[in-house]
Amino acid sequence: MKKIKTIIVGLGKVGFEYDKNLIRKSHILTHSKALKKNKKYKLIGGVDIDKKKGCYFLKKIKLKLLIL
């Protein structure tokens, strides 16, 4: 099965941040974690205007980053 390549546009609360400090790692609160866990999708990058958020995303998820 070919995976659908996707990117996250906006690395704010719902895009990435809500899952940062979870105690239970099994919970999924963000789009980025949902896409990483889903076998039908391949998360290939993230886009945000905030460079700090983008750099943290890149470091944590180990993906490509596009900064606008």
mmCIF file of the N, C-alpha and C atoms, coordinates in Angstrom:
data_MODEL
# 
_entry.id   MODEL 
# 
loop_
_atom_site.group_PDB 
_atom_site.id 
_atom_site.type_symbol 
_atom_site.label_atom_id 
_atom_site.label_alt_id 
_atom_site.label_comp_id 
_atom_site.label_asym_id 
_atom_site.label_entity_id 
_atom_site.label_seq_id 
_atom_site.pdbx_PDB_ins_code 
_atom_site.Cartn_x 
_atom_site.Cartn_y 
_atom_site.Cartn_z 
_atom_site.occupancy 
_atom_site.B_iso_or_equiv 
_atom_site.pdbx_formal_charge 
_atom_site.auth_seq_id 
_atom_site.auth_comp_id 
_atom_site.auth_asym_id 
_atom_site.auth_atom_id 
_atom_site.pdbx_PDB_model_num 
ATOM 1   N N  . MET A 1 1  ? 0.838  -1.178 0.000  1.00 0.00 ? 1  MET A N  1 
ATOM 2   C CA . MET A 1 1  ? 0.000  0.000  0.000  1.00 0.00 ? 1  MET A CA 1 
ATOM 3   C C  . MET A 1 1  ? 0.887  1.247  0.000  1.00 0.00 ? 1  MET A C  1 
ATOM 4   N N  . LYS A 1 2  ? 0.607  2.154  -0.904 1.00 0.00 ? 2  LYS A N  1 
ATOM 5   C CA . LYS A 1 2  ? 1.351  3.404  -0.974 1.00 0.00 ? 2  LYS A CA 1 
ATOM 6   C C  . LYS A 1 2  ? 0.799  4.388  0.060  1.00 0.00 ? 2  LYS A C  1 
ATOM 7   N N  . LYS A 1 3  ? 1.699  4.980  0.848  1.00 0.00 ? 3  LYS A N  1 
ATOM 8   C CA . LYS A 1 3  ? 1.298  5.929  1.875  1.00 0.00 ? 3  LYS A CA 1 
ATOM 9   C C  . LYS A 1 3  ? 1.042  7.302  1.265  1.00 0.00 ? 3  LYS A C  1 
ATOM 10  N N  . ILE A 1 4  ? 0.136  8.037  1.871  1.00 0.00 ? 4  ILE A N  1 
ATOM 11  C CA . ILE A 1 4  ? -0.177 9.401  1.453  1.00 0.00 ? 4  ILE A CA 1 
ATOM 12  C C  . ILE A 1 4  ? 0.793  10.336 2.161  1.00 0.00 ? 4  ILE A C  1 
ATOM 13  N N  . LYS A 1 5  ? 1.586  11.075 1.391  1.00 0.00 ? 5  LYS A N  1 
ATOM 14  C CA . LYS A 1 5  ? 2.545  12.017 1.971  1.00 0.00 ? 5  LYS A CA 1 
ATOM 15  C C  . LYS A 1 5  ? 1.804  13.268 2.427  1.00 0.00 ? 5  LYS A C  1 
ATOM 16  N N  . THR A 1 6  ? 2.091  13.702 3.663  1.00 0.00 ? 6  THR A N  1 
ATOM 17  C CA . THR A 1 6  ? 1.396  14.857 4.231  1.00 0.00 ? 6  THR A CA 1 
ATOM 18  C C  . THR A 1 6  ? 2.380  15.778 4.959  1.00 0.00 ? 6  THR A C  1 
ATOM 19  N N  . ILE A 1 7  ? 1.947  17.029 5.108  1.00 0.00 ? 7  ILE A N  1 
ATOM 20  C CA . ILE A 1 7  ? 2.676  17.989 5.941  1.00 0.00 ? 7  ILE A CA 1 
ATOM 21  C C  . ILE A 1 7  ? 1.682  18.645 6.892  1.00 0.00 ? 7  ILE A C  1 
ATOM 22  N N  . ILE A 1 8  ? 2.199  19.163 7.979  1.00 0.00 ? 8  ILE A N  1 
ATOM 23  C CA . ILE A 1 8  ? 1.381  19.907 8.941  1.00 0.00 ? 8  ILE A CA 1 
ATOM 24  C C  . ILE A 1 8  ? 1.580  21.390 8.657  1.00 0.00 ? 8  ILE A C  1 
ATOM 25  N N  . VAL A 1 9  ? 0.472  22.098 8.455  1.00 0.00 ? 9  VAL A N  1 
ATOM 26  C CA . VAL A 1 9  ? 0.526  23.549 8.260  1.00 0.00 ? 9  VAL A CA 1 
ATOM 27  C C  . VAL A 1 9  ? 0.052  24.174 9.562  1.00 0.00 ? 9  VAL A C  1 
ATOM 28  N N  . GLY A 1 10 ? 0.996  24.763 10.286 1.00 0.00 ? 10 GLY A N  1 
ATOM 29  C CA . GLY A 1 10 ? 0.701  25.349 11.590 1.00 0.00 ? 10 GLY A CA 1 
ATOM 30  C C  . GLY A 1 10 ? 1.095  24.392 12.695 1.00 0.00 ? 10 GLY A C  1 
ATOM 31  N N  . LEU A 1 11 ? 2.126  24.730 13.438 1.00 0.00 ? 11 LEU A N  1 
ATOM 32  C CA . LEU A 1 11 ? 2.646  23.861 14.486 1.00 0.00 ? 11 LEU A CA 1 
ATOM 33  C C  . LEU A 1 11 ? 2.273  24.372 15.873 1.00 0.00 ? 11 LEU A C  1 
ATOM 34  N N  . GLY A 1 12 ? 1.098  24.960 15.972 1.00 0.00 ? 12 GLY A N  1 
ATOM 35  C CA . GLY A 1 12 ? 0.607  25.469 17.253 1.00 0.00 ? 12 GLY A CA 1 
ATOM 36  C C  . GLY A 1 12 ? 0.028  24.363 18.106 1.00 0.00 ? 12 GLY A C  1 
ATOM 37  N N  . LYS A 1 13 ? -0.945 24.719 18.915 1.00 0.00 ? 13 LYS A N  1 
ATOM 38  C CA . LYS A 1 13 ? -1.520 23.780 19.891 1.00 0.00 ? 13 LYS A CA 1 
ATOM 39  C C  . LYS A 1 13 ? -2.031 22.492 19.248 1.00 0.00 ? 13 LYS A C  1 
ATOM 40  N N  . VAL A 1 14 ? -2.983 22.583 18.333 1.00 0.00 ? 14 VAL A N  1 
ATOM 41  C CA . VAL A 1 14 ? -3.581 21.397 17.719 1.00 0.00 ? 14 VAL A CA 1 
ATOM 42  C C  . VAL A 1 14 ? -2.641 20.741 16.712 1.00 0.00 ? 14 VAL A C  1 
ATOM 43  N N  . GLY A 1 15 ? -1.815 21.514 16.077 1.00 0.00 ? 15 GLY A N  1 
ATOM 44  C CA . GLY A 1 15 ? -0.890 20.964 15.100 1.00 0.00 ? 15 GLY A CA 1 
ATOM 45  C C  . GLY A 1 15 ? 0.213  20.121 15.713 1.00 0.00 ? 15 GLY A C  1 
ATOM 46  N N  . PHE A 1 16 ? 0.721  20.537 16.916 1.00 0.00 ? 16 PHE A N  1 
ATOM 47  C CA . PHE A 1 16 ? 1.870  19.840 17.477 1.00 0.00 ? 16 PHE A CA 1 
ATOM 48  C C  . PHE A 1 16 ? 2.025  19.937 18.995 1.00 0.00 ? 16 PHE A C  1 
ATOM 49  N N  . GLU A 1 17 ? 1.695  21.061 19.604 1.00 0.00 ? 17 GLU A N  1 
ATOM 50  C CA . GLU A 1 17 ? 2.089  21.334 20.988 1.00 0.00 ? 17 GLU A CA 1 
ATOM 51  C C  . GLU A 1 17 ? 1.343  20.566 22.072 1.00 0.00 ? 17 GLU A C  1 
ATOM 52  N N  . TYR A 1 18 ? 0.081  20.240 21.906 1.00 0.00 ? 18 TYR A N  1 
ATOM 53  C CA . TYR A 1 18 ? -0.673 19.568 22.969 1.00 0.00 ? 18 TYR A CA 1 
ATOM 54  C C  . TYR A 1 18 ? -0.049 18.234 23.383 1.00 0.00 ? 18 TYR A C  1 
ATOM 55  N N  . ASP A 1 19 ? 0.637  17.556 22.491 1.00 0.00 ? 19 ASP A N  1 
ATOM 56  C CA . ASP A 1 19 ? 1.237  16.259 22.804 1.00 0.00 ? 19 ASP A CA 1 
ATOM 57  C C  . ASP A 1 19 ? 2.642  16.365 23.407 1.00 0.00 ? 19 ASP A C  1 
ATOM 58  N N  . LYS A 1 20 ? 3.195  17.560 23.512 1.00 0.00 ? 20 LYS A N  1 
ATOM 59  C CA . LYS A 1 20 ? 4.575  17.714 23.988 1.00 0.00 ? 20 LYS A CA 1 
ATOM 60  C C  . LYS A 1 20 ? 4.806  17.168 25.387 1.00 0.00 ? 20 LYS A C  1 
ATOM 61  N N  . ASN A 1 21 ? 3.933  17.477 26.325 1.00 0.00 ? 21 ASN A N  1 
ATOM 62  C CA . ASN A 1 21 ? 4.182  17.150 27.732 1.00 0.00 ? 21 ASN A CA 1 
ATOM 63  C C  . ASN A 1 21 ? 3.180  16.139 28.297 1.00 0.00 ? 21 ASN A C  1 
ATOM 64  N N  . LEU A 1 22 ? 2.723  15.237 27.480 1.00 0.00 ? 22 LEU A N  1 
ATOM 65  C CA . LEU A 1 22 ? 1.766  14.233 27.950 1.00 0.00 ? 22 LEU A CA 1 
ATOM 66  C C  . LEU A 1 22 ? 2.443  13.209 28.855 1.00 0.00 ? 22 LEU A C  1 
ATOM 67  N N  . ILE A 1 23 ? 1.756  12.840 29.909 1.00 0.00 ? 23 ILE A N  1 
ATOM 68  C CA . ILE A 1 23 ? 2.251  11.780 30.783 1.00 0.00 ? 23 ILE A CA 1 
ATOM 69  C C  . ILE A 1 23 ? 1.971  10.427 30.128 1.00 0.00 ? 23 ILE A C  1 
ATOM 70  N N  . ARG A 1 24 ? 0.759  10.266 29.622 1.00 0.00 ? 24 ARG A N  1 
ATOM 71  C CA . ARG A 1 24 ? 0.402  9.032  28.923 1.00 0.00 ? 24 ARG A CA 1 
ATOM 72  C C  . ARG A 1 24 ? 0.691  9.199  27.439 1.00 0.00 ? 24 ARG A C  1 
ATOM 73  N N  . LYS A 1 25 ? 1.683  8.517  26.978 1.00 0.00 ? 25 LYS A N  1 
ATOM 74  C CA . LYS A 1 25 ? 2.116  8.640  25.583 1.00 0.00 ? 25 LYS A CA 1 
ATOM 75  C C  . LYS A 1 25 ? 1.124  8.023  24.609 1.00 0.00 ? 25 LYS A C  1 
ATOM 76  N N  . SER A 1 26 ? 0.155  7.237  25.121 1.00 0.00 ? 26 SER A N  1 
ATOM 77  C CA . SER A 1 26 ? -0.818 6.597  24.234 1.00 0.00 ? 26 SER A CA 1 
ATOM 78  C C  . SER A 1 26 ? -1.902 7.562  23.750 1.00 0.00 ? 26 SER A C  1 
ATOM 79  N N  . HIS A 1 27 ? -2.077 8.686  24.443 1.00 0.00 ? 27 HIS A N  1 
ATOM 80  C CA . HIS A 1 27 ? -3.077 9.665  24.014 1.00 0.00 ? 27 HIS A CA 1 
ATOM 81  C C  . HIS A 1 27 ? -2.613 10.408 22.764 1.00 0.00 ? 27 HIS A C  1 
ATOM 82  N N  . ILE A 1 28 ? -3.550 10.736 21.908 1.00 0.00 ? 28 ILE A N  1 
ATOM 83  C CA . ILE A 1 28 ? -3.259 11.489 20.695 1.00 0.00 ? 28 ILE A CA 1 
ATOM 84  C C  . ILE A 1 28 ? -4.129 12.736 20.701 1.00 0.00 ? 28 ILE A C  1 
ATOM 85  N N  . LEU A 1 29 ? -3.505 13.906 20.813 1.00 0.00 ? 29 LEU A N  1 
ATOM 86  C CA . LEU A 1 29 ? -4.241 15.166 20.881 1.00 0.00 ? 29 LEU A CA 1 
ATOM 87  C C  . LEU A 1 29 ? -3.952 16.094 19.703 1.00 0.00 ? 29 LEU A C  1 
ATOM 88  N N  . THR A 1 30 ? -2.974 15.753 18.869 1.00 0.00 ? 30 THR A N  1 
ATOM 89  C CA . THR A 1 30 ? -2.584 16.664 17.791 1.00 0.00 ? 30 THR A CA 1 
ATOM 90  C C  . THR A 1 30 ? -2.610 15.983 16.430 1.00 0.00 ? 30 THR A C  1 
ATOM 91  N N  . HIS A 1 31 ? -2.635 16.827 15.406 1.00 0.00 ? 31 HIS A N  1 
ATOM 92  C CA . HIS A 1 31 ? -2.611 16.320 14.031 1.00 0.00 ? 31 HIS A CA 1 
ATOM 93  C C  . HIS A 1 31 ? -1.292 15.605 13.730 1.00 0.00 ? 31 HIS A C  1 
ATOM 94  N N  . SER A 1 32 ? -0.188 16.151 14.201 1.00 0.00 ? 32 SER A N  1 
ATOM 95  C CA . SER A 1 32 ? 1.109  15.546 13.887 1.00 0.00 ? 32 SER A CA 1 
ATOM 96  C C  . SER A 1 32 ? 1.239  14.143 14.473 1.00 0.00 ? 32 SER A C  1 
ATOM 97  N N  . LYS A 1 33 ? 0.818  13.941 15.707 1.00 0.00 ? 33 LYS A N  1 
ATOM 98  C CA . LYS A 1 33 ? 0.909  12.612 16.309 1.00 0.00 ? 33 LYS A CA 1 
ATOM 99  C C  . LYS A 1 33 ? -0.068 11.634 15.652 1.00 0.00 ? 33 LYS A C  1 
ATOM 100 N N  . ALA A 1 34 ? -1.249 12.116 15.311 1.00 0.00 ? 34 ALA A N  1 
ATOM 101 C CA . ALA A 1 34 ? -2.228 11.262 14.634 1.00 0.00 ? 34 ALA A CA 1 
ATOM 102 C C  . ALA A 1 34 ? -1.687 10.784 13.290 1.00 0.00 ? 34 ALA A C  1 
ATOM 103 N N  . LEU A 1 35 ? -1.038 11.675 12.552 1.00 0.00 ? 35 LEU A N  1 
ATOM 104 C CA . LEU A 1 35 ? -0.479 11.293 11.252 1.00 0.00 ? 35 LEU A CA 1 
ATOM 105 C C  . LEU A 1 35 ? 0.712  10.357 11.407 1.00 0.00 ? 35 LEU A C  1 
ATOM 106 N N  . LYS A 1 36 ? 1.540  10.569 12.424 1.00 0.00 ? 36 LYS A N  1 
ATOM 107 C CA . LYS A 1 36 ? 2.688  9.693  12.654 1.00 0.00 ? 36 LYS A CA 1 
ATOM 108 C C  . LYS A 1 36 ? 2.234  8.278  13.013 1.00 0.00 ? 36 LYS A C  1 
ATOM 109 N N  . LYS A 1 37 ? 1.140  8.153  13.750 1.00 0.00 ? 37 LYS A N  1 
ATOM 110 C CA . LYS A 1 37 ? 0.654  6.847  14.194 1.00 0.00 ? 37 LYS A CA 1 
ATOM 111 C C  . LYS A 1 37 ? -0.157 6.105  13.118 1.00 0.00 ? 37 LYS A C  1 
ATOM 112 N N  . ASN A 1 38 ? -0.724 6.836  12.170 1.00 0.00 ? 38 ASN A N  1 
ATOM 113 C CA . ASN A 1 38 ? -1.567 6.227  11.149 1.00 0.00 ? 38 ASN A CA 1 
ATOM 114 C C  . ASN A 1 38 ? -0.716 5.612  10.039 1.00 0.00 ? 38 ASN A C  1 
ATOM 115 N N  . LYS A 1 39 ? -0.910 4.339  9.752  1.00 0.00 ? 39 LYS A N  1 
ATOM 116 C CA . LYS A 1 39 ? -0.099 3.630  8.767  1.00 0.00 ? 39 LYS A CA 1 
ATOM 117 C C  . LYS A 1 39 ? -0.410 4.020  7.325  1.00 0.00 ? 39 LYS A C  1 
ATOM 118 N N  . LYS A 1 40 ? -1.523 4.719  7.109  1.00 0.00 ? 40 LYS A N  1 
ATOM 119 C CA . LYS A 1 40 ? -1.894 5.144  5.752  1.00 0.00 ? 40 LYS A CA 1 
ATOM 120 C C  . LYS A 1 40 ? -1.190 6.422  5.316  1.00 0.00 ? 40 LYS A C  1 
ATOM 121 N N  . TYR A 1 41 ? -0.612 7.153  6.284  1.00 0.00 ? 41 TYR A N  1 
ATOM 122 C CA . TYR A 1 41 ? 0.005  8.441  6.000  1.00 0.00 ? 41 TYR A CA 1 
ATOM 123 C C  . TYR A 1 41 ? 1.490  8.432  6.328  1.00 0.00 ? 41 TYR A C  1 
ATOM 124 N N  . LYS A 1 42 ? 2.233  9.271  5.618  1.00 0.00 ? 42 LYS A N  1 
ATOM 125 C CA . LYS A 1 42 ? 3.642  9.497  5.907  1.00 0.00 ? 42 LYS A CA 1 
ATOM 126 C C  . LYS A 1 42 ? 3.818  10.993 6.140  1.00 0.00 ? 42 LYS A C  1 
ATOM 127 N N  . LEU A 1 43 ? 4.115  11.367 7.367  1.00 0.00 ? 43 LEU A N  1 
ATOM 128 C CA . LEU A 1 43 ? 4.340  12.769 7.713  1.00 0.00 ? 43 LEU A CA 1 
ATOM 129 C C  . LEU A 1 43 ? 5.734  13.149 7.240  1.00 0.00 ? 43 LEU A C  1 
ATOM 130 N N  . ILE A 1 44 ? 5.800  14.076 6.272  1.00 0.00 ? 44 ILE A N  1 
ATOM 131 C CA . ILE A 1 44 ? 7.085  14.419 5.665  1.00 0.00 ? 44 ILE A CA 1 
ATOM 132 C C  . ILE A 1 44 ? 7.585  15.805 6.032  1.00 0.00 ? 44 ILE A C  1 
ATOM 133 N N  . GLY A 1 45 ? 6.784  16.595 6.754  1.00 0.00 ? 45 GLY A N  1 
ATOM 134 C CA . GLY A 1 45 ? 7.264  17.921 7.110  1.00 0.00 ? 45 GLY A CA 1 
ATOM 135 C C  . GLY A 1 45 ? 6.240  18.749 7.851  1.00 0.00 ? 45 GLY A C  1 
ATOM 136 N N  . GLY A 1 46 ? 6.670  19.945 8.223  1.00 0.00 ? 46 GLY A N  1 
ATOM 137 C CA . GLY A 1 46 ? 5.821  20.886 8.914  1.00 0.00 ? 46 GLY A CA 1 
ATOM 138 C C  . GLY A 1 46 ? 6.128  22.309 8.489  1.00 0.00 ? 46 GLY A C  1 
ATOM 139 N N  . VAL A 1 47 ? 5.116  23.162 8.556  1.00 0.00 ? 47 VAL A N  1 
ATOM 140 C CA . VAL A 1 47 ? 5.256  24.562 8.146  1.00 0.00 ? 47 VAL A CA 1 
ATOM 141 C C  . VAL A 1 47 ? 4.715  25.452 9.256  1.00 0.00 ? 47 VAL A C  1 
ATOM 142 N N  . ASP A 1 48 ? 5.483  26.497 9.609  1.00 0.00 ? 48 ASP A N  1 
ATOM 143 C CA . ASP A 1 48 ? 5.010  27.474 10.586 1.00 0.00 ? 48 ASP A CA 1 
ATOM 144 C C  . ASP A 1 48 ? 5.775  28.779 10.386 1.00 0.00 ? 48 ASP A C  1 
ATOM 145 N N  . ILE A 1 49 ? 5.160  29.887 10.759 1.00 0.00 ? 49 ILE A N  1 
ATOM 146 C CA . ILE A 1 49 ? 5.847  31.174 10.632 1.00 0.00 ? 49 ILE A CA 1 
ATOM 147 C C  . ILE A 1 49 ? 6.757  31.441 11.832 1.00 0.00 ? 49 ILE A C  1 
ATOM 148 N N  . ASP A 1 50 ? 6.566  30.707 12.925 1.00 0.00 ? 50 ASP A N  1 
ATOM 149 C CA . ASP A 1 50 ? 7.388  30.857 14.123 1.00 0.00 ? 50 ASP A CA 1 
ATOM 150 C C  . ASP A 1 50 ? 8.589  29.913 14.036 1.00 0.00 ? 50 ASP A C  1 
ATOM 151 N N  . LYS A 1 51 ? 9.766  30.481 13.938 1.00 0.00 ? 51 LYS A N  1 
ATOM 152 C CA . LYS A 1 51 ? 10.987 29.688 13.767 1.00 0.00 ? 51 LYS A CA 1 
ATOM 153 C C  . LYS A 1 51 ? 11.253 28.766 14.964 1.00 0.00 ? 51 LYS A C  1 
ATOM 154 N N  . LYS A 1 52 ? 10.965 29.224 16.192 1.00 0.00 ? 52 LYS A N  1 
ATOM 155 C CA . LYS A 1 52 ? 11.175 28.396 17.382 1.00 0.00 ? 52 LYS A CA 1 
ATOM 156 C C  . LYS A 1 52 ? 10.328 27.125 17.336 1.00 0.00 ? 52 LYS A C  1 
ATOM 157 N N  . LYS A 1 53 ? 9.052  27.289 16.991 1.00 0.00 ? 53 LYS A N  1 
ATOM 158 C CA . LYS A 1 53 ? 8.166  26.124 16.888 1.00 0.00 ? 53 LYS A CA 1 
ATOM 159 C C  . LYS A 1 53 ? 8.666  25.172 15.816 1.00 0.00 ? 53 LYS A C  1 
ATOM 160 N N  . GLY A 1 54 ? 9.089  25.738 14.712 1.00 0.00 ? 54 GLY A N  1 
ATOM 161 C CA . GLY A 1 54 ? 9.580  24.915 13.618 1.00 0.00 ? 54 GLY A CA 1 
ATOM 162 C C  . GLY A 1 54 ? 10.824 24.134 13.978 1.00 0.00 ? 54 GLY A C  1 
ATOM 163 N N  . CYS A 1 55 ? 11.750 24.777 14.655 1.00 0.00 ? 55 CYS A N  1 
ATOM 164 C CA . CYS A 1 55 ? 12.991 24.101 15.051 1.00 0.00 ? 55 CYS A CA 1 
ATOM 165 C C  . CYS A 1 55 ? 12.725 23.004 16.076 1.00 0.00 ? 55 CYS A C  1 
ATOM 166 N N  . TYR A 1 56 ? 11.809 23.257 17.016 1.00 0.00 ? 56 TYR A N  1 
ATOM 167 C CA . TYR A 1 56 ? 11.467 22.240 18.002 1.00 0.00 ? 56 TYR A CA 1 
ATOM 168 C C  . TYR A 1 56 ? 10.795 21.041 17.329 1.00 0.00 ? 56 TYR A C  1 
ATOM 169 N N  . PHE A 1 57 ? 9.897  21.317 16.405 1.00 0.00 ? 57 PHE A N  1 
ATOM 170 C CA . PHE A 1 57 ? 9.226  20.262 15.632 1.00 0.00 ? 57 PHE A CA 1 
ATOM 171 C C  . PHE A 1 57 ? 10.243 19.421 14.882 1.00 0.00 ? 57 PHE A C  1 
ATOM 172 N N  . LEU A 1 58 ? 11.167 20.074 14.230 1.00 0.00 ? 58 LEU A N  1 
ATOM 173 C CA . LEU A 1 58 ? 12.205 19.379 13.460 1.00 0.00 ? 58 LEU A CA 1 
ATOM 174 C C  . LEU A 1 58 ? 13.033 18.466 14.361 1.00 0.00 ? 58 LEU A C  1 
ATOM 175 N N  . LYS A 1 59 ? 13.413 18.977 15.527 1.00 0.00 ? 59 LYS A N  1 
ATOM 176 C CA . LYS A 1 59 ? 14.231 18.212 16.468 1.00 0.00 ? 59 LYS A CA 1 
ATOM 177 C C  . LYS A 1 59 ? 13.447 17.033 17.064 1.00 0.00 ? 59 LYS A C  1 
ATOM 178 N N  . LYS A 1 60 ? 12.210 17.277 17.454 1.00 0.00 ? 60 LYS A N  1 
ATOM 179 C CA . LYS A 1 60 ? 11.402 16.270 18.137 1.00 0.00 ? 60 LYS A CA 1 
ATOM 180 C C  . LYS A 1 60 ? 10.892 15.178 17.189 1.00 0.00 ? 60 LYS A C  1 
ATOM 181 N N  . ILE A 1 61 ? 10.398 15.566 16.038 1.00 0.00 ? 61 ILE A N  1 
ATOM 182 C CA . ILE A 1 61 ? 9.804  14.617 15.094 1.00 0.00 ? 61 ILE A CA 1 
ATOM 183 C C  . ILE A 1 61 ? 10.828 14.103 14.092 1.00 0.00 ? 61 ILE A C  1 
ATOM 184 N N  . LYS A 1 62 ? 11.931 14.813 13.947 1.00 0.00 ? 62 LYS A N  1 
ATOM 185 C CA . LYS A 1 62 ? 12.994 14.439 13.016 1.00 0.00 ? 62 LYS A CA 1 
ATOM 186 C C  . LYS A 1 62 ? 12.501 14.414 11.566 1.00 0.00 ? 62 LYS A C  1 
ATOM 187 N N  . LEU A 1 63 ? 11.925 15.537 11.170 1.00 0.00 ? 63 LEU A N  1 
ATOM 188 C CA . LEU A 1 63 ? 11.404 15.679 9.804  1.00 0.00 ? 63 LEU A CA 1 
ATOM 189 C C  . LEU A 1 63 ? 11.912 16.962 9.178  1.00 0.00 ? 63 LEU A C  1 
ATOM 190 N N  . LYS A 1 64 ? 11.551 17.173 7.927  1.00 0.00 ? 64 LYS A N  1 
ATOM 191 C CA . LYS A 1 64 ? 11.905 18.403 7.224  1.00 0.00 ? 64 LYS A CA 1 
ATOM 192 C C  . LYS A 1 64 ? 11.067 19.558 7.762  1.00 0.00 ? 64 LYS A C  1 
ATOM 193 N N  . LEU A 1 65 ? 11.613 20.769 7.644  1.00 0.00 ? 65 LEU A N  1 
ATOM 194 C CA . LEU A 1 65 ? 10.930 21.956 8.139  1.00 0.00 ? 65 LEU A CA 1 
ATOM 195 C C  . LEU A 1 65 ? 10.931 23.031 7.078  1.00 0.00 ? 65 LEU A C  1 
ATOM 196 N N  . LEU A 1 66 ? 9.779  23.661 6.890  1.00 0.00 ? 66 LEU A N  1 
ATOM 197 C CA . LEU A 1 66 ? 9.678  24.802 5.990  1.00 0.00 ? 66 LEU A CA 1 
ATOM 198 C C  . LEU A 1 66 ? 9.305  26.020 6.822  1.00 0.00 ? 66 LEU A C  1 
ATOM 199 N N  . ILE A 1 67 ? 10.131 27.056 6.787  1.00 0.00 ? 67 ILE A N  1 
ATOM 200 C CA . ILE A 1 67 ? 9.856  28.275 7.544  1.00 0.00 ? 67 ILE A CA 1 
ATOM 201 C C  . ILE A 1 67 ? 9.462  29.359 6.559  1.00 0.00 ? 67 ILE A C  1 
ATOM 202 N N  . LEU A 1 68 ? 8.307  29.973 6.790  1.00 0.00 ? 68 LEU A N  1 
ATOM 203 C CA . LEU A 1 68 ? 7.823  31.050 5.915  1.00 0.00 ? 68 LEU A CA 1 
ATOM 204 C C  . LEU A 1 68 ? 8.245  32.388 6.445  1.00 0.00 ? 68 LEU A C  1 
# 
